[in-house]
Amino acid sequence: MSSLGELINLFSKFPSLGPRSARRIVLYLLKNKDKIIPSLITSMEQLRTELSFCEKCGNVDIVNPCSICMDEKRNNGKICVVEDIGDLWAIEKSKAFDGTYHVLGGVLSAMDGVGPEQLNLSSLLRKLKFGDVQEVIIATNATTEGQITGQYIVDNCSKFKVLITKLAQGIPIGGELDLLDYNTMSAAFTSRAQIKNSI
């Protein structure tokens, strides 16, 4: 196989990319090889040598513990449990949360052979046992595996004196009812809350 074919094969193994998308990426790199490839090589080398996983939360950063865990303005009493680093980044981008995080590194999945031992769960329980944590926020995705993982965490955290909450699910702001899928609509009805009279 040529080096071009090997590169296409490598890109096709990335999440959400197939052979056609991989070919497009490689062709784009070839057309812009003098501009993009040197920067890409530098960035990839920095990724390999400088970035590491945070020993406290599982985030990735150039410092360990990560800049979020080291931030004194953060509320260390609140821990938001997420499946992956991408979920952490999404929440950070929203600026809706001022606490710290705990990255599981995936979800429980019997089909894929992922059990509690394969996830970053034991360190979460240590935080609850020895740390000063008041609230654990379950922010797993609204998939079957995400819900099972969230429930597993709730079951294991319930022995500690800590408030356990989960992100609300349902109709997004600006969403139209006729465009929602069944699961979103169902979650919206299940998670409905009382409206308090302002008068």
C-alpha positions as CSV (number, residue, x, y, z in Angstrom):
1,M,0.0,0.0,0.0
2,S,1.3,3.5,-0.9
3,S,1.9,6.1,1.8
4,L,-1.2,7.9,0.4
5,G,-3.3,4.8,0.8
6,E,-2.0,4.3,4.4
7,L,-2.9,7.9,5.3
8,I,-6.5,7.4,3.9
9,N,-6.8,4.2,5.8
10,L,-5.6,6.0,9.0
11,F,-8.1,8.8,8.7
12,S,-10.9,6.4,7.9
13,K,-10.5,4.9,11.4
14,F,-11.3,8.2,13.0
15,P,-14.8,8.5,14.7
16,S,-17.5,9.5,12.2
17,L,-15.1,9.3,9.2
18,G,-15.3,6.6,6.5
19,P,-13.1,6.0,3.4
20,R,-14.8,8.7,1.4
21,S,-14.4,11.4,4.1
22,A,-10.8,10.2,4.6
23,R,-10.0,10.6,0.9
24,R,-11.4,14.2,0.9
25,I,-9.3,15.1,3.9
26,V,-6.1,13.6,2.3
27,L,-6.8,15.4,-1.0
28,Y,-7.3,18.7,0.9
29,L,-4.0,18.2,2.7
30,L,-2.3,17.5,-0.7
31,K,-3.7,20.7,-2.2
32,N,-2.6,22.8,0.7
33,K,0.5,20.7,1.8
34,D,2.9,23.7,2.1
35,K,0.5,25.6,4.4
36,I,-1.3,23.0,6.5
37,I,1.0,20.0,6.8
38,P,3.9,21.8,8.7
39,S,1.4,23.2,11.2
40,L,-0.3,19.9,11.5
41,I,3.0,18.1,12.2
42,T,3.9,20.7,14.9
43,S,0.5,20.4,16.5
44,M,0.5,16.6,16.5
45,E,4.0,16.5,18.0
46,Q,2.8,18.9,20.8
47,L,-0.2,16.7,21.3
48,R,2.1,13.7,21.7
49,T,4.6,15.3,24.0
50,E,2.9,18.0,26.0
51,L,-0.7,17.0,26.6
52,S,-1.6,14.6,29.4
53,F,-4.6,13.4,31.3
54,C,-5.5,15.2,34.5
55,E,-4.9,12.9,37.5
56,K,-7.8,14.5,39.4
57,C,-10.6,14.7,36.8
58,G,-9.5,12.9,33.6
59,N,-9.5,16.1,31.5
60,V,-6.6,16.7,29.0
61,D,-4.3,19.7,29.4
62,I,-0.7,20.7,29.2
63,V,-0.6,20.9,33.0
64,N,-1.4,18.1,35.5
65,P,-3.6,18.7,37.5
66,C,-5.5,20.5,34.7
67,S,-6.2,24.3,34.7
68,I,-9.9,23.7,35.7
69,C,-8.9,21.6,38.8
70,M,-6.3,24.2,39.7
71,D,-8.7,27.2,39.3
72,E,-9.3,28.6,42.8
73,K,-12.5,30.3,41.6
74,R,-14.1,26.9,41.0
75,N,-16.6,25.4,43.4
76,N,-14.8,22.1,44.5
77,G,-18.0,21.0,46.3
78,K,-19.8,20.4,43.0
79,I,-18.6,17.6,40.6
80,C,-20.2,17.2,37.1
81,V,-19.8,13.6,35.9
82,V,-19.4,13.4,32.1
83,E,-18.8,10.5,29.7
84,D,-16.0,12.0,27.6
85,I,-13.7,15.0,27.4
86,G,-15.8,16.3,24.5
87,D,-18.8,16.6,26.9
88,L,-16.6,18.5,29.3
89,W,-15.6,20.9,26.6
90,A,-19.2,21.5,25.6
91,I,-20.3,22.4,29.1
92,E,-17.3,24.6,29.5
93,K,-18.1,26.4,26.3
94,S,-21.6,27.1,27.6
95,K,-20.2,28.8,30.8
96,A,-23.1,27.3,32.7
97,F,-21.1,25.4,35.3
98,D,-18.6,26.7,37.9
99,G,-17.7,23.5,39.6
100,T,-15.2,20.7,38.7
101,Y,-15.6,17.6,36.6
102,H,-15.1,13.9,36.5
103,V,-14.5,12.2,33.1
104,L,-15.6,8.6,33.0
105,G,-13.9,7.7,29.8
106,G,-17.0,6.0,28.3
107,V,-20.2,4.3,29.3
108,L,-21.2,0.9,30.7
109,S,-22.0,-1.4,27.7
110,A,-22.3,-5.1,28.1
111,M,-22.4,-5.4,24.3
112,D,-19.0,-3.7,24.0
113,G,-17.6,-5.5,27.0
114,V,-17.3,-2.2,29.0
115,G,-17.9,-2.8,32.7
116,P,-17.3,-0.6,35.8
117,E,-13.6,-1.6,35.9
118,Q,-13.0,-0.1,32.5
119,L,-14.4,3.3,33.5
120,N,-12.9,6.0,35.7
121,L,-15.4,5.2,38.6
122,S,-13.2,4.2,41.6
123,S,-11.5,7.6,41.7
124,L,-15.0,9.3,41.8
125,L,-15.9,7.2,44.8
126,R,-12.6,8.1,46.5
127,K,-13.4,11.8,46.0
128,L,-16.8,11.4,47.7
129,K,-15.3,9.4,50.6
130,F,-12.3,11.6,51.3
131,G,-13.2,15.0,49.7
132,D,-15.6,17.8,50.7
133,V,-18.2,17.2,47.9
134,Q,-21.7,18.4,48.4
135,E,-23.2,17.7,45.0
136,V,-22.7,15.2,42.2
137,I,-24.3,16.2,38.9
138,I,-24.9,13.3,36.5
139,A,-24.4,14.6,33.0
140,T,-24.3,11.4,31.0
141,N,-25.9,11.4,27.5
142,A,-29.6,10.6,27.1
143,T,-28.8,7.2,25.4
144,T,-29.6,3.8,26.9
145,E,-26.0,3.3,27.9
146,G,-25.7,6.8,29.3
147,Q,-28.9,6.3,31.4
148,I,-27.6,2.9,32.7
149,T,-24.2,4.4,33.6
150,G,-25.9,7.4,35.3
151,Q,-28.1,5.0,37.4
152,Y,-25.1,2.9,38.3
153,I,-23.3,6.0,39.6
154,V,-26.4,7.1,41.6
155,D,-26.6,3.6,43.2
156,N,-23.0,3.7,44.2
157,C,-23.0,7.3,45.4
158,S,-26.1,7.0,47.5
159,K,-24.2,5.7,50.5
160,F,-22.4,9.1,50.8
161,K,-24.0,12.2,52.3
162,V,-24.1,14.0,49.0
163,L,-26.8,15.6,46.8
164,I,-27.1,13.7,43.5
165,T,-28.7,15.5,40.6
166,K,-28.9,15.1,36.9
167,L,-29.2,17.5,34.0
168,A,-32.8,18.2,32.9
169,Q,-33.8,16.7,29.6
170,G,-36.6,17.5,27.2
171,I,-37.6,20.3,24.9
172,P,-34.7,22.6,24.1
173,I,-35.1,26.4,24.1
174,G,-36.4,27.4,20.7
175,G,-37.5,23.9,19.9
176,E,-40.8,23.2,18.1
177,L,-43.0,20.3,19.3
178,D,-43.6,18.9,15.8
179,L,-39.8,18.6,15.2
180,L,-39.1,16.6,18.4
181,D,-38.4,12.9,18.4
182,Y,-40.3,10.5,20.6
183,N,-37.5,10.1,23.3
184,T,-37.1,13.9,23.7
185,M,-40.9,14.4,24.0
186,S,-41.1,11.5,26.5
187,A,-38.3,12.9,28.6
188,A,-40.0,16.4,28.5
189,F,-43.2,15.0,30.0
190,T,-41.4,12.8,32.5
191,S,-39.2,15.7,33.7
192,R,-41.9,18.3,33.8
193,A,-41.9,20.7,36.7
194,Q,-44.5,22.7,38.6
195,I,-45.0,26.4,37.5
196,K,-45.1,28.7,40.4
197,N,-47.7,31.5,40.4
198,S,-45.9,34.9,40.4
199,I,-49.0,36.7,41.7
